[in-house]
């Protein structure tokens, strides 16, 4: 019986950690002002994060390219409106955000 309870606790902990982690990523995007121009599932000033994930699906170089674009800014990939640089964003936070976006940003 103790094994069953311990297994259930571990499983629930894993599920709640995943949920908190995902919420943390969206909070990070909000605090970093990304959500001022982007949304998860609809185009705003910039593309929807889910559209970014679709565009780069299967591209093994996408993570590095997008981290660079987040940090340095860019234009032309999604239309004429440029994305400003986010130079103050740490490399770790940029990588976290890009991984979240490429995973479908849910």
C-alpha positions as a printed Julia matrix, in Angstrom:
106×3 Matrix{Float64}:
  0.0    0.0     0.0
  2.83   2.39    0.84
  4.38   1.74   -2.58
  1.1    2.65   -4.32
  0.78   5.87   -2.34
  4.41   6.8    -2.95
  4.01   6.14   -6.68
  0.87   8.29   -6.8
  2.62  11.14   -4.98
  5.57  11.01   -7.36
  3.28  10.97  -10.41
  1.25  13.92   -9.15
  4.4   15.84   -8.33
  5.68  15.34  -11.86
  2.41  16.55  -13.34
  2.23  19.61  -11.13
  5.87  20.46  -11.85
  5.19  20.4   -15.58
  2.2   22.71  -15.16
  4.11  25.16  -12.97
  7.06  25.13  -15.36
  4.83  25.94  -18.35
  3.13  28.74  -16.42
  6.57  30.03  -15.48
  7.58  30.23  -19.12
  4.49  32.23  -20.05
  5.12  34.48  -17.04
  8.7   34.95  -18.23
  7.41  35.91  -21.69
  5.02  38.41  -20.1
  7.67  39.91  -17.79
 10.08  40.18  -20.72
  7.46  42.15  -22.73
  7.22  39.44  -25.41
  3.47  39.13  -24.92
  3.03  42.81  -25.83
  3.57  41.83  -29.48
  3.03  38.05  -29.51
  0.28  35.7   -28.41
  0.35  31.94  -28.07
 -2.35  31.18  -30.63
 -3.05  34.29  -32.71
 -1.09  36.84  -34.72
 -0.72  40.23  -33.11
  2.08  42.61  -34.07
  4.3   39.55  -34.37
  3.46  35.95  -35.23
  1.66  33.57  -32.89
  4.09  31.36  -31.02
  2.29  28.28  -32.3
  2.91  29.5   -35.88
  6.6   29.95  -35.08
  6.72  26.37  -33.76
  5.1   25.09  -36.97
  7.45  27.07  -39.22
 10.56  25.74  -37.5
  9.39  22.17  -36.82
 12.12  19.76  -37.81
 14.77  22.49  -38.2
 17.68  21.4   -36.03
 19.2   24.9   -36.2
 16.01  26.68  -35.16
 16.82  27.0   -31.47
 20.14  28.78  -32.06
 18.68  30.97  -34.82
 15.74  32.05  -32.7
 17.82  32.72  -29.58
 19.97  35.0   -31.71
 16.89  36.72  -33.16
 15.36  37.2   -29.7
 18.57  38.78  -28.41
 19.47  40.87  -31.49
 16.05  41.54  -33.02
 15.29  41.16  -36.68
 12.91  41.77  -39.54
 11.6   40.24  -42.72
 10.88  36.68  -41.57
  7.25  37.46  -40.71
  6.64  40.7   -42.57
  7.87  44.28  -42.58
  7.48  45.07  -38.86
 10.83  44.59  -37.11
 11.24  42.83  -33.78
 13.31  45.0   -31.45
 16.36  43.48  -29.78
 16.07  42.09  -26.27
 19.71  42.51  -25.33
 18.92  42.78  -21.6
 17.36  39.3   -21.61
 19.81  36.74  -20.26
 20.99  33.95  -22.55
 19.4   31.45  -20.16
 16.0   33.19  -20.3
 16.19  33.55  -24.09
 16.9   29.82  -24.39
 14.03  28.99  -22.01
 11.6   31.11  -24.04
 12.72  29.71  -27.38
 12.45  26.11  -26.14
  8.92  26.87  -24.89
  7.95  28.47  -28.2
  9.36  25.61  -30.29
  7.51  23.12  -28.07
  4.21  24.77  -29.03
  3.99  27.44  -26.28
  1.04  25.98  -24.42
